[in-house]
Amino acid sequence: MTSILIVDDERDIRELIGDILKDEGFQVRLAANADDCISAINAEPPALMILDIWLKDSRMDGIDILKTVKRDNPDVPVVIISGHGNIEIAVAAIKQGAYDFIEKPFNIDQLMVVVSRAMETSRLRRENSELRRRDVTASEMLGSSAAFRGLKAQLDKVTKSNGRVMLTGPAGSGKEMAARFIHAHSNRAGAAFVSVSSAAIEPDRMEEVLFGRETPERGVEPGLLEQAHGGVVYFDEVADMPLGTQSKILRVLVEQQFTRVGGQDKVRVDLRVISSTTRNLRSEIAAGRFRQELYDRLNVVPIAVPSLEDRREDIPELTRHFIDMFHRSQGLPLRDLTPDAEAMLQTSRWPGNVRQLRNVIERVLILGESHGPIEARELPGQEAAAQEDGRLVIGGQLATLPLREARELFEKEYLLTQINRFGGNISRTAAFVGMERSALHRKLKSLGVVTGSKARGEEEESED
């Protein structure tokens, strides 16, 4: 994508421009009509187009070609030239997305200034596309727990297809990260990933934001769907999409085209759709707030993203990743974790999931010590439960029970916390609490704790 495509029905003009640009070191291709032009673009999109607005004996004029190019290859700058130029034509071309307008006969110096600026614009757009392809958020898919491995296996299976994916899971669990992982490892990785926050967009602006608009004053303003052409559109919290918009999105999924608000022309798009929700969409359908037909179209491949509490084993790895990330991006201290801090993080409740863990680590790095490993006392809301004289502070239900019942309750809650921390692995739990595996099984049985099926036990035996 480094050549300049010159489209003009006058052979002398297109060859003259081509010779001038070749002398300046540019690669040049020539086309005499709309069919030659479209064939050249389909073979290899150019870095820049120089397009005559009047094409004799051609099935499309320059404005029609411009619309097609901006629809299918929006990153390609188009410079319009015409021997019949006037301000109305110039304004019409700019409104349709032309980069600039030059009138014949033109000054060579003027042509080179416009071409140089347009080629720089093209270069920057290519670099931006490459940066999007390398989206670093995809690298945050980290973990080794059974729950994470199951998620990763499902994501790997869908990356190479174009099937629509519905991601479900609690807020902050990483649904957008999973969507970006699919995009980054798909054959659409070089195109855009456009996130649509269904909850953040005002309902009366939703269609304008998605489909774009056309007005006499501002011309064509592409919407998010048009910007995602060739790539992925991600509907975050799709349950919050207004019912009226849902029916129009359904039509887009069926027809792969739409009309901008205020416009007449059909805009064709090639999109892969990934959606997410924290709600039960079947309940939303029963309540009349979500369309069954849209659900059926979006829910081709359902994937559940586990909560952080379902993958506690991954917390140390995620924490160290966030520490390293904040060190590189913000210059915050590069610190390790003490065993007590690691245990505290793994046994805490995380209603905000991975997002909450990330925020906690950032806050600790900003407000905490500048050196040494992070200690449990530094974790927000996780102050040590001991007084200065070393006595454990006991409160709540535990303080009201007789000794035997309090001890059983403490042992049960303590052991359940450790089992959850180690993802249900009895051998690792036994090693941490300092018991033989068989003794731990007897203790759990006496406390009435059921840890899993026979199959799970056999799986743990194989891991030992």
SVG drawing of the C-alpha trace seen along z (x, -y; Angstrom):
<svg xmlns="http://www.w3.org/2000/svg" viewBox="-42 -28 55 69">
<polyline fill="none" stroke="black" stroke-width="0.4" points="0.0,0.0 2.7,-2.5 1.6,-3.4 -0.4,-6.3 -3.3,-5.5 -4.1,-8.1 -7.6,-8.0 -8.3,-10.2 -10.1,-9.6 -7.5,-11.8 -4.5,-9.7 -2.1,-12.7 -3.2,-14.1 -2.8,-10.8 0.5,-10.0 1.8,-13.5 0.9,-13.3 2.4,-9.8 5.7,-10.9 5.9,-13.9 5.4,-11.6 7.8,-9.0 10.5,-11.6 9.8,-12.4 10.4,-8.8 6.8,-7.6 5.3,-4.3 2.4,-5.0 -0.5,-3.1 -2.9,-4.4 -6.6,-3.9 -8.8,-5.4 -12.3,-4.6 -14.3,-3.3 -13.8,0.4 -10.0,0.1 -10.0,-2.0 -12.0,0.5 -10.0,3.4 -6.7,1.7 -8.0,0.9 -9.2,4.5 -5.8,5.8 -4.0,3.6 -5.3,0.5 -3.2,-2.5 -1.6,-4.9 -3.2,-7.8 -5.7,-8.3 -5.7,-11.2 -9.1,-11.2 -10.7,-13.2 -14.2,-14.1 -15.5,-13.8 -14.8,-10.5 -16.1,-10.2 -17.7,-6.9 -17.4,-5.5 -20.2,-3.8 -19.3,-5.9 -18.2,-9.5 -15.6,-10.7 -18.1,-11.4 -19.5,-7.9 -16.0,-6.4 -15.1,-8.6 -18.1,-7.3 -17.1,-3.7 -13.5,-4.2 -14.4,-5.9 -16.9,-3.2 -14.5,-0.2 -11.1,-1.8 -11.7,-4.8 -8.0,-5.2 -7.0,-6.0 -6.8,-9.8 -8.4,-10.9 -7.4,-14.1 -10.0,-15.3 -8.9,-17.1 -11.2,-18.6 -11.1,-20.9 -14.6,-22.1 -14.0,-22.9 -16.0,-25.3 -16.7,-25.9 -19.8,-23.7 -18.0,-20.7 -15.1,-21.3 -17.5,-21.4 -19.4,-18.3 -16.1,-16.3 -14.8,-17.4 -18.2,-16.5 -18.0,-13.0 -14.5,-12.6 -12.0,-13.9 -8.7,-14.9 -8.3,-18.0 -9.3,-19.5 -7.1,-20.7 -8.4,-22.5 -7.0,-21.9 -4.8,-23.3 -2.8,-22.9 0.6,-24.1 3.1,-21.3 4.4,-22.8 0.9,-23.0 0.3,-19.3 3.4,-18.2 2.5,-20.0 -0.9,-18.4 0.5,-14.9 3.2,-15.2 0.7,-16.1 -1.7,-13.4 1.1,-10.7 2.1,-11.8 -1.6,-11.4 -1.6,-8.0 1.5,-6.9 0.1,-8.0 -3.1,-6.1 -1.2,-3.0 0.9,-3.3 -2.3,-3.8 -3.8,-0.6 -0.6,1.2 -0.8,0.0 -4.4,1.1 -3.3,4.5 -0.7,4.8 -3.3,3.8 -1.4,4.4 -4.6,5.2 -4.7,8.6 -1.5,9.5 -3.3,9.1 -5.0,12.5 -3.0,14.1 -3.7,17.1 -3.1,20.7 -6.2,21.7 -8.6,24.4 -11.3,21.7 -8.9,19.5 -7.6,22.4 -11.2,23.3 -11.9,19.7 -8.7,19.5 -9.4,22.8 -12.9,21.5 -11.4,18.1 -8.7,19.9 -11.4,21.9 -13.3,18.8 -10.4,16.6 -10.1,17.9 -13.8,17.9 -16.2,15.0 -18.9,16.4 -20.7,13.9 -19.7,14.3 -21.7,13.5 -19.6,13.0 -21.3,13.2 -20.0,12.7 -19.9,10.2 -18.8,6.6 -15.0,6.2 -14.3,9.8 -12.5,9.0 -15.2,9.4 -13.8,6.6 -10.3,8.0 -11.6,11.4 -13.2,9.6 -9.9,7.9 -8.0,11.2 -10.3,12.7 -9.7,9.7 -5.9,9.6 -5.6,13.3 -8.0,13.3 -7.6,12.6 -9.1,9.1 -6.3,8.1 -5.1,5.4 -8.5,3.7 -10.3,1.7 -11.7,2.9 -14.6,0.5 -16.1,0.6 -19.8,-0.5 -20.8,-1.3 -24.5,-0.6 -25.1,-2.0 -23.0,-5.2 -24.7,-6.5 -27.9,-8.5 -30.8,-6.5 -31.8,-9.4 -28.3,-9.6 -27.7,-5.8 -28.6,-5.5 -26.6,-8.6 -23.6,-7.3 -23.9,-3.8 -24.9,-4.6 -23.5,-8.1 -25.3,-11.0 -25.5,-13.3 -26.3,-17.0 -26.0,-19.8 -23.8,-21.7 -21.3,-19.0 -21.7,-16.4 -21.0,-12.8 -20.0,-11.9 -19.3,-8.1 -20.7,-6.2 -19.1,-3.5 -20.3,-0.7 -18.7,-2.3 -15.5,-2.9 -15.4,0.8 -15.7,1.9 -13.4,4.9 -12.8,5.4 -14.7,6.0 -17.6,4.1 -17.9,4.9 -21.3,4.2 -20.6,3.7 -23.6,4.3 -25.8,5.0 -28.9,5.3 -28.8,1.5 -29.4,1.0 -32.8,-0.8 -35.5,1.5 -35.8,-0.7 -32.1,-0.5 -32.1,3.3 -34.4,3.8 -32.2,1.7 -29.0,3.6 -30.9,6.8 -31.4,5.6 -27.7,4.7 -26.8,8.2 -29.1,9.7 -28.4,7.3 -24.8,6.2 -25.8,2.6 -27.6,-0.4 -28.5,-4.0 -26.9,-7.0 -29.3,-9.2 -30.4,-11.9 -28.9,-10.0 -30.3,-8.1 -27.4,-5.8 -26.9,-2.3 -23.6,-1.8 -22.3,1.8 -20.1,3.1 -18.1,6.2 -18.2,6.7 -17.6,9.3 -19.8,8.7 -18.9,9.6 -21.3,8.7 -21.2,8.8 -23.7,8.6 -23.8,8.9 -27.5,9.5 -29.6,12.6 -30.8,11.9 -33.5,14.5 -35.0,12.7 -34.7,9.4 -36.5,11.1 -39.3,12.3 -39.7,8.8 -40.0,7.4 -36.7,5.4 -34.7,7.4 -35.6,8.8 -35.5,12.6 -34.5,12.4 -31.5,10.2 -30.5,12.5 -30.6,15.5 -28.3,13.6 -25.8,12.5 -25.7,15.6 -24.1,17.9 -21.1,18.8 -21.8,18.1 -18.7,17.9 -18.9,17.4 -16.0,15.3 -15.4,16.4 -15.3,14.0 -12.0,13.4 -13.2,15.4 -13.6,18.4 -9.9,18.1 -8.2,17.0 -5.0,19.0 -4.4,16.3 -4.4,13.4 -0.6,13.4 0.2,13.6 -2.3,10.8 -1.0,8.7 2.6,8.9 1.5,8.1 -0.2,5.0 2.8,3.9 5.0,4.3 2.5,2.6 2.2,-0.5 6.0,-0.6 6.4,-0.8 3.5,-3.1 3.6,-5.5 7.0,-5.0 5.5,-3.6 7.7,-1.5 8.5,2.0 7.7,4.0 7.1,7.6 4.6,9.1 5.1,10.6 3.6,14.0 1.1,12.4 0.0,9.8 -0.3,12.5 -2.5,14.6 -4.6,11.6 -5.2,10.8 -6.1,14.4 -8.6,14.7 -10.3,11.3 -13.7,10.8 -13.5,9.2 -17.0,8.0 -15.4,5.7 -13.3,8.6 -10.1,8.0 -10.9,4.3 -11.1,3.9 -7.8,5.8 -6.1,3.5 -7.4,0.4 -6.2,1.6 -2.7,2.3 -2.5,-1.1 -3.6,-2.8 -1.1,-0.9 1.8,-1.7 0.8,-5.4 0.2,-5.8 2.4,-3.0 6.1,-2.6 8.5,-3.4 10.7,-0.3 10.4,3.2 7.7,5.8 4.0,4.9 2.8,5.9 -0.6,7.0 -1.0,3.8 -0.8,1.6 -3.8,3.2 -6.9,0.9 -9.5,2.1 -7.3,5.1 -5.6,3.8 -4.2,6.6 -6.8,8.0 -4.5,7.8 -4.0,5.2 -0.6,3.9 -0.2,6.5 -0.8,9.2 -4.3,10.2 -6.7,11.3 -9.8,9.0 -12.9,11.2 -16.3,9.9 -19.6,10.7 -21.2,14.2 -17.9,15.8 -17.9,13.8 -21.4,15.0 -20.7,18.8 -19.4,21.3 -15.8,22.4 -16.5,25.7 -18.9,24.2 -16.7,21.1 -13.7,23.4 -15.7,25.5 -17.0,22.4 -13.5,20.9 -12.0,24.1 -14.7,24.5 -14.5,21.0 -10.7,21.0 -10.4,24.3 -13.0,23.2 -11.1,20.0 -7.9,21.8 -9.6,24.4 -11.0,21.6 -7.7,19.8 -6.0,22.9 -8.8,23.6 -10.2,26.6 -6.8,28.5 -6.7,30.4 -3.0,31.3 -1.9,27.7 -4.4,26.7 -3.0,29.4 0.6,28.4 -0.2,24.7 -2.2,25.4 0.4,27.9 -1.7,31.1 -1.4,34.5 -3.8,34.8 -5.7,37.7 -6.0,35.8 -7.4,32.8 -10.0,35.0 -11.0,36.4 -11.2,32.9 -13.4,31.6 -15.7,34.6 -16.1,34.0 -17.0,30.4 -19.5,31.4 -17.5,29.8 -18.0,31.4 -15.1,30.4 -16.1,32.0 -16.9,35.1 -14.9,38.3 -13.8,37.2 -12.4,34.0 -10.5,36.0 -9.0,38.2 -7.9,35.1 -6.2,33.7 -4.4,37.1 -3.0,36.8 -1.7,33.3 0.2,34.4"/>
</svg>
